[in-house]
Amino acid sequence: MKKIFKSQISIFMVLVLAISTLVLSGCSRKPKGAGDDTALSEGYTEEEENITSSTEYGVVSGNYEAKKAFVIWTYNEELKIILDKVYKTGHEKNYKRIVVVNINDEDSYGNKLNTALLDPKSDFYPDMIVFNTDNAKKYVDDERIIPLSKSYVSDTDLVKSFEYLKSIGTDSKGQEKIAFFQANPGSIQIRADLCAKYLKTTEPAELQERYFSSWNKIKETADTVYKASNRKCKLFAGYEDLLEIACGSKKATWLDENNSLVEDSAFKGFESAVLGMLDSKTIYKTETYSDEWKSLMEGNGTTTDAAMCYVGNPIFTKWLLPEGTFKNNTILVPGPEYFYMNSQGLAVTEKCSDKKFAGKLIKALTVDEDEGQKIYDYNYTFVNNTSVIDNILVNKSSSYNENIYSESNENYIKLYSRIADHIATPNTGVMDKEIKGLYRNLLNQYADKKIASRDEFKSNFKSDVASMLSRMNS
């Protein structure tokens, strides 16, 4: 079976068996030791290392009652897989210290995390926290999250990080606080057979320039494909795919310092295109990762409905496209804007029990080239380390992807590297995730004809944002 990570949008769920259910108590957290590999594992057994408990916070892996337990909070299994399958080898003693609290629910993650941060004496107080690019700005200026320099991680250590991720992980004082171990540049992923049939070319540069280089061209291309296929093929499976591009390339925050909506010319181009495609029925209305969305990957676009394009990151390109229709049949283009998708990073808390160990772990997962190469080799994660990516490009066999259309002569790692290098410095804000959710809900209403006009759409968006801010301030 192929080895996969769950993507930032939670595609695969791991079934976790709760071996024991422990009753939480108010006992004080035990003192921790130093982060030195040579003296860490007293009292541990193999069984204790693999303890899995169900708690009020979520699933806990590891012995949280151990003297030197080091607690990491996360909202899915991706970091745990890296620790289990990559980090453990060569770091056995330090690995045994690690306790992972997995909420397994991104929506409730923030509330549970905020509760846990109130009690530094708790066994479940986080020493380290996994944040993604969607929620990083909520915490990067929080005093409970310390600059990485205080955990012995220097600016020089992080020089190999992609610039857009360094920007997202940096606070308003210019201090880096989140070190991302993933980089997830995005692309438009196109079925070559449908391109040949309805766009009459499979040449990546021509496809990008003629059909995908602007929002207006995407709208025109959608119309071309819809008509040429006699309505059996549409350009995209859903408008949520396009929203990922628009939000991952925004030039301005949603709100200014006065909480007023900011005009973003690039985003307006997306809005005009996607509403126009919904009006003309040239885009499907499926929810991302729904069964219907997936089924459109399998259609032939002649007798069965099919979507020509999907939006995804390197993991999506490698693992999540169905072999029957995308193997040796996938062409990648950057699209109308260079954009990123959700990536995960690590931050250290103010009351972290062992900041030296925190720094060692961050360096292992984000700085060390050998470890970065091992992570990539394990499941082809596009790591946030430019030196590792450069080394992968030198070894062409390690950047081979059987899904890429062979006649296109594309190296998908090279393309994603170019995209990551060109992503503009994101102008992200604290409320971006919530406002994106409001916008998505309005798109759903517009698609279902519950909103009568574009003017009503824009008016409702302004009022919904105002109502949300009012509730938060009351």
C-alpha positions in Angstrom: 0.0 0.0 0.0 1.3 3.4 -0.8 2.4 5.6 2.0 0.5 8.8 2.2 0.2 11.9 4.4 -3.2 13.4 5.1 -3.2 16.7 3.2 -3.9 20.0 4.8 -7.5 19.6 3.7 -7.8 16.2 5.4 -8.3 13.7 2.7 -7.5 10.4 4.6 -8.6 9.6 8.1 -6.6 7.2 10.3 -8.6 4.8 12.4 -7.1 5.0 15.9 -7.8 2.3 18.4 -8.0 3.7 21.9 -6.1 1.1 23.9 -7.0 2.7 27.3 -9.2 5.5 28.5 -7.6 7.5 31.2 -9.4 9.8 33.6 -7.9 13.3 33.6 -6.8 14.7 37.0 -5.6 18.0 38.3 -2.1 16.7 39.2 0.8 19.0 38.5 2.9 18.4 35.5 6.1 16.5 36.3 9.5 18.3 35.9 11.2 17.7 32.6 14.8 17.0 31.8 17.2 18.5 29.3 17.1 17.7 25.6 20.2 15.6 25.4 20.1 12.3 23.5 22.5 10.7 26.0 20.3 10.7 29.1 16.6 10.7 28.3 14.9 7.3 28.4 15.0 6.2 32.0 11.9 4.2 32.9 10.6 3.9 29.4 9.4 0.6 27.9 8.4 -0.2 24.3 4.8 -0.5 25.6 4.8 2.9 27.2 6.2 4.4 24.1 3.2 3.2 22.1 0.5 4.1 24.6 -2.6 5.6 22.9 -5.2 7.2 25.1 -8.5 8.9 24.5 -8.9 12.1 26.4 -11.2 15.2 26.5 -8.7 16.9 24.3 -8.3 14.2 21.7 -6.2 11.1 21.0 -2.9 11.2 22.9 0.0 9.1 21.7 2.8 8.5 24.2 3.3 8.4 27.9 2.2 11.9 29.0 2.9 11.0 32.7 6.5 10.2 32.1 9.1 12.5 33.8 10.5 13.9 30.6 7.4 13.8 28.4 7.5 16.5 25.7 4.0 17.4 24.5 3.1 18.4 20.9 -0.4 19.5 19.9 -1.7 19.0 16.4 -5.0 18.7 14.5 -4.2 15.7 12.2 -1.8 12.8 11.9 0.8 14.3 9.5 3.5 15.2 12.1 3.0 11.9 14.0 3.7 10.0 10.8 6.9 11.9 10.2 8.0 11.3 13.8 7.1 7.6 13.6 8.4 6.7 10.2 11.3 9.1 9.8 12.5 10.9 12.9 12.4 7.8 15.2 15.3 6.2 13.3 18.5 7.7 14.7 16.7 9.6 17.5 15.2 6.7 19.4 15.8 8.1 22.9 14.4 11.5 22.1 11.5 10.0 20.2 10.4 8.2 23.3 9.9 11.5 25.1 7.4 12.8 22.5 3.7 12.8 23.3 1.4 13.9 20.5 -2.1 15.3 21.3 -4.1 15.0 18.1 -7.4 16.9 18.1 -8.2 15.4 14.7 -10.5 18.4 14.0 -9.2 21.6 12.6 -12.4 23.5 13.4 -12.3 22.9 17.2 -8.5 23.0 17.4 -8.2 26.7 18.4 -10.7 26.5 21.2 -9.2 23.4 22.7 -5.7 24.8 22.3 -6.6 28.0 24.0 -8.0 26.1 27.0 -4.8 24.0 27.3 -2.6 27.0 27.2 -4.3 28.4 30.3 -2.8 25.6 32.5 1.0 25.2 32.3 0.9 22.7 35.1 -1.3 20.3 33.2 0.2 17.0 31.8 -1.3 18.2 28.5 0.1 21.7 28.3 1.7 22.0 24.9 5.5 22.4 24.7 5.2 22.7 21.0 2.2 23.4 18.7 1.5 22.6 15.0 0.1 25.5 13.1 -0.9 25.7 9.5 -0.7 28.7 7.1 -4.5 29.3 7.6 -4.2 29.9 11.4 -0.6 31.1 11.8 -1.4 34.8 12.0 -3.8 34.1 14.8 -0.9 33.1 17.0 2.3 34.6 15.6 1.9 37.8 17.6 0.6 35.9 20.7 3.1 36.3 23.6 2.4 32.6 24.6 4.4 31.7 21.4 8.0 32.6 21.7 10.5 33.6 19.0 12.4 30.6 17.6 15.6 32.2 18.6 14.7 31.5 22.3 14.6 27.8 21.5 18.1 27.9 20.0 17.0 28.2 16.4 18.7 31.1 14.6 17.9 33.1 11.5 20.8 31.4 9.8 19.3 28.0 10.6 16.1 29.0 8.7 17.8 30.6 5.7 16.8 27.6 3.5 13.1 28.2 4.1 10.9 29.4 1.2 10.4 33.2 1.6 6.6 33.2 1.6 6.6 30.7 4.5 9.2 32.7 6.5 6.9 35.7 6.0 3.8 33.9 7.3 5.8 32.6 10.3 7.1 36.0 11.3 5.5 38.4 13.8 4.9 42.1 13.6 8.3 42.7 15.3 10.2 40.8 12.6 10.8 37.7 14.8 10.3 34.3 13.3 8.0 32.2 15.5 6.8 29.3 13.3 9.1 27.0 11.3 7.2 25.2 8.6 8.3 21.7 7.8 6.0 21.5 4.7 5.9 23.8 1.7 2.8 23.3 -0.4 2.9 25.4 -3.6 -0.2 24.8 -5.7 -0.9 24.1 -9.3 -3.7 23.4 -11.8 -3.7 19.7 -12.7 -5.1 19.0 -16.1 -6.0 15.7 -17.8 -4.0 15.5 -21.0 -6.6 13.3 -22.9 -9.3 15.9 -22.4 -6.9 18.7 -23.3 -6.1 17.1 -26.6 -9.8 16.5 -27.3 -11.2 19.9 -26.4 -8.3 22.4 -26.3 -6.3 20.8 -29.2 -2.9 20.9 -27.3 -1.0 19.2 -24.6 1.9 21.5 -24.5 2.2 23.0 -20.9 3.5 26.4 -21.9 0.8 26.9 -24.5 -1.9 25.7 -22.1 -0.7 28.1 -19.5 -0.4 31.1 -21.8 -3.5 30.6 -23.9 -6.0 29.1 -21.4 -4.9 29.6 -17.8 -2.8 32.7 -17.4 -5.6 35.0 -16.2 -9.0 34.7 -14.6 -10.6 36.0 -17.7 -8.9 33.3 -19.9 -10.0 30.7 -17.4 -13.6 31.8 -17.8 -13.3 31.8 -21.6 -11.7 28.3 -21.5 -14.5 27.0 -19.4 -17.0 28.2 -22.0 -14.9 26.6 -24.8 -14.7 23.2 -23.1 -18.4 23.2 -22.1 -19.5 23.8 -25.7 -16.9 21.5 -27.4 -17.9 18.6 -25.2 -21.6 19.1 -25.7 -21.9 19.8 -21.9 -20.3 16.5 -20.8 -17.0 18.0 -19.7 -16.5 21.1 -17.6 -13.2 22.8 -16.8 -13.3 22.4 -13.0 -15.1 20.1 -10.6 -16.0 22.9 -8.3 -15.6 26.6 -7.5 -13.9 25.7 -4.2 -10.8 24.6 -6.2 -10.6 28.1 -7.7 -11.1 29.7 -4.3 -7.9 28.0 -3.1 -6.0 29.7 -5.9 -7.5 33.1 -5.1 -6.9 32.9 -1.3 -3.5 31.4 -1.7 -2.4 34.4 -3.8 -4.2 37.3 -2.2 -2.3 40.6 -2.5 -4.1 42.2 0.4 -5.6 41.1 3.7 -9.3 40.9 3.9 -9.5 43.6 6.5 -7.5 46.8 7.2 -6.5 48.1 10.6 -10.0 49.5 11.0 -11.7 46.2 10.2 -12.9 47.5 6.9 -12.9 45.2 3.8 -9.9 45.8 1.5 -10.3 46.0 -2.2 -8.1 43.4 -3.9 -7.9 43.7 -7.7 -6.6 40.2 -8.2 -9.4 38.7 -6.1 -12.0 40.8 -7.9 -10.8 39.1 -11.1 -11.4 35.7 -9.5 -14.8 36.7 -8.3 -15.9 38.0 -11.7 -14.7 34.8 -13.3 -16.2 32.3 -10.9 -19.6 34.0 -10.7 -19.7 34.2 -14.4 -18.9 30.5 -14.7 -21.7 29.7 -12.3 -24.1 31.9 -14.3 -23.2 30.1 -17.5 -23.1 26.7 -15.9 -19.6 26.0 -17.2 -18.3 24.8 -13.8 -19.5 22.0 -11.6 -20.9 22.8 -8.2 -19.4 19.8 -6.2 -17.9 20.1 -2.7 -14.2 19.4 -2.6 -13.4 15.8 -1.8 -17.0 14.7 -2.0 -17.9 11.5 -3.8 -19.3 13.5 -6.7 -16.2 15.6 -6.9 -14.1 12.5 -7.0 -16.4 10.8 -9.6 -15.7 13.6 -12.0 -12.1 12.5 -12.1 -13.2 9.2 -13.6 -15.6 10.3 -16.4 -14.6 10.2 -20.0 -16.0 13.6 -20.9 -18.0 12.2 -23.8 -20.6 9.8 -22.5 -20.0 10.4 -18.8 -19.5 13.7 -17.0 -15.9 14.7 -16.4 -13.8 17.6 -15.0 -10.7 18.5 -17.0 -8.9 20.2 -14.1 -8.3 20.0 -10.4 -6.3 22.2 -8.0 -3.7 20.6 -5.7 -0.3 20.5 -4.2 2.7 18.1 -4.7 1.1 15.4 -2.4 -2.1 15.6 -4.4 -0.1 15.2 -7.7 1.8 12.2 -6.4 -0.8 10.3 -4.5 -4.4 11.4 -4.9 -5.1 11.4 -8.6 -6.7 8.2 -9.7 -4.5 5.9 -11.8 -7.3 5.1 -14.3 -7.6 8.6 -15.7 -4.5 10.5 -14.5 -1.6 8.1 -14.7 0.8 9.3 -17.4 -2.0 11.8 -18.2 -1.4 14.8 -15.9 -0.2 18.2 -17.0 0.6 20.9 -14.5 0.4 24.7 -15.0 0.8 27.5 -12.4 -2.5 29.2 -13.3 -3.5 32.9 -13.1 -1.4 33.6 -10.0 1.4 31.8 -8.2 -0.3 30.4 -5.1 0.2 28.3 -2.0 -2.0 25.8 -0.2 -2.1 24.9 3.5 1.2 23.9 5.0 2.2 23.0 8.6 4.8 24.3 10.9 6.0 24.2 14.5 6.0 26.8 17.2 7.3 26.7 20.8 5.3 27.9 23.8 6.3 30.3 26.4 6.2 27.7 29.2 7.8 25.0 27.1 9.5 22.5 29.5 12.6 22.0 27.4 13.3 24.7 24.9 16.6 23.2 23.9 15.0 20.0 22.9 12.3 22.0 21.0 15.0 23.6 19.0 16.7 20.3 18.2 13.4 18.9 17.0 12.7 21.9 14.8 16.1 21.8 13.3 15.8 18.0 12.6 12.4 18.5 10.7 13.1 21.8 8.9 16.9 22.5 8.7 18.7 19.1 8.5 19.2 18.2 4.9 19.6 14.5 5.6 16.3 14.4 7.6 14.6 16.5 4.9 15.7 14.0 2.2 14.4 11.1 4.3 11.0 12.8 4.7 10.8 13.3 1.0 11.9 9.8 0.3 9.3 8.4 2.6 6.3 9.8 0.9 7.3 12.7 -1.4 6.4 15.5 0.9 7.6 18.8 -0.6 9.7 19.9 2.3 10.3 23.5 3.2 14.1 23.3 2.6 15.4 24.7 -0.6 18.7 22.8 -0.4 16.8 19.5 -0.2 14.6 20.4 -3.1 17.7 21.4 -5.1 19.3 18.0 -4.3 16.1 16.2 -5.4 16.3 18.0 -8.7 19.9 16.8 -9.3 18.7 13.2 -8.8 16.1 13.1 -11.5 14.9 9.6 -10.6 13.7 10.9 -7.2 11.6 13.6 -8.8 9.9 11.2 -11.2 6.1 11.0 -11.0 4.2 8.4 -12.9 1.2 10.6 -13.1 2.9 13.3 -15.2 2.2 13.1 -18.9 5.4 11.8 -20.4 5.2 13.8 -23.6 5.0 17.0 -21.7 8.6 16.5 -20.5 7.6 18.1 -17.1 9.6 17.7 -13.9 6.9 18.3 -11.4 9.3 19.1 -8.5 11.0 21.6 -10.7 7.7 23.3 -11.5 6.6 23.3 -7.9 10.0 24.7 -6.9 9.6 27.6 -9.4 6.1 28.3 -8.1 7.3 28.3 -4.5 10.1 30.7 -5.4 7.7 33.1 -7.1 4.8 33.2 -4.6 4.5 36.8 -3.5 4.9 37.7 0.1 1.5 36.9 1.5 -0.5 39.6 3.1 -2.3 37.5 5.6 -4.5 38.6 8.5 -5.8 37.2 11.8 -9.4 36.7 10.5 -8.5 35.3 7.0 -9.7 31.7 7.7 -13.1 32.8 9.1 -13.7 35.3 6.3 -12.8 32.7 3.7 -15.4 30.5 5.3 -18.0 33.2 5.0 -17.1 33.8 1.4 -17.3 30.0 0.6 -20.8 29.9 2.2 -22.0 32.8 0.0 -20.6 31.0 -3.1 -22.7 28.0 -2.1 -25.8 30.2 -1.8 -25.1 31.8 -5.2 -24.6 28.5 -6.9 -27.9 27.3 -5.4 -29.7 30.4 -6.7 -30.4 31.6 -3.1 -28.7 34.9 -4.0 -30.3 36.6 -6.9 -27.6 38.9 -8.2 -23.9 39.8 -8.0 -24.8 43.0 -6.2 -26.7 41.0 -3.6 -23.7 38.7 -3.3 -21.3 41.6 -2.6 -23.8 43.3 -0.2 -24.3 40.0 1.8 -20.6 39.5 2.0 -20.1 42.9 3.6 -22.9 42.4 6.0 -21.9 38.9 7.0 -18.3 40.1 7.8 -19.7 43.0 9.8 -22.0 40.7 11.8 -19.1 38.3 12.5 -17.0 41.1 13.8 -19.8 42.5 15.9 -20.4 39.0 17.5 -16.7 38.8 18.3 -16.5 42.2 19.9 -19.7 41.8 22.0 
